Amino acid sequence: MRRLSGLLVAGALMLLPAFSQGHRAVYAQAAQALTFDGDTALWSVSIKPDKTADFEQIMTRVRDALMKSDKPERKQQAAGWRVVKGAMPLKDGSVVYTHVIHPVVKGADYTIMAILYEGNPDPMEQRNLYELYRGAFNANLGASAGSIVVDLSKQ
């Protein structure tokens, strides 16, 4: 997977000091677009057990930003992006959320904060969204992207 490094960079950005002077410049320089190869992507993250509502609120805001964008590819991203909440918590109590993206929009950036910043240009709102996401996020668990080779629903 060619862009897994983008996922790792996005996770590492969570550890940067939040919203110091020039945070947008640091984010812009350090962030690499999170893109996926293939038709389908699965991306799992763990969320702190007491912050699942915050994470779900963030993902609702991602949907809103995608849908109100003037860029047609953003609406395509929203149409093919689902988030599944795991039924059982991990041993540490965190909750797994898996992003199921099908079809993948070729070359589109799936970086959550980039989408939120694009859709919410107010710096105070950006800060609030960042803090909400950072507070809920526990860990990236992994990502995989590829093409469907057997569709069991079809003969």
Order of alpha helices (4+ residues) and beta strands (2+ residues): alpha-alpha-beta-alpha-alpha-beta-beta-alpha-alpha-beta
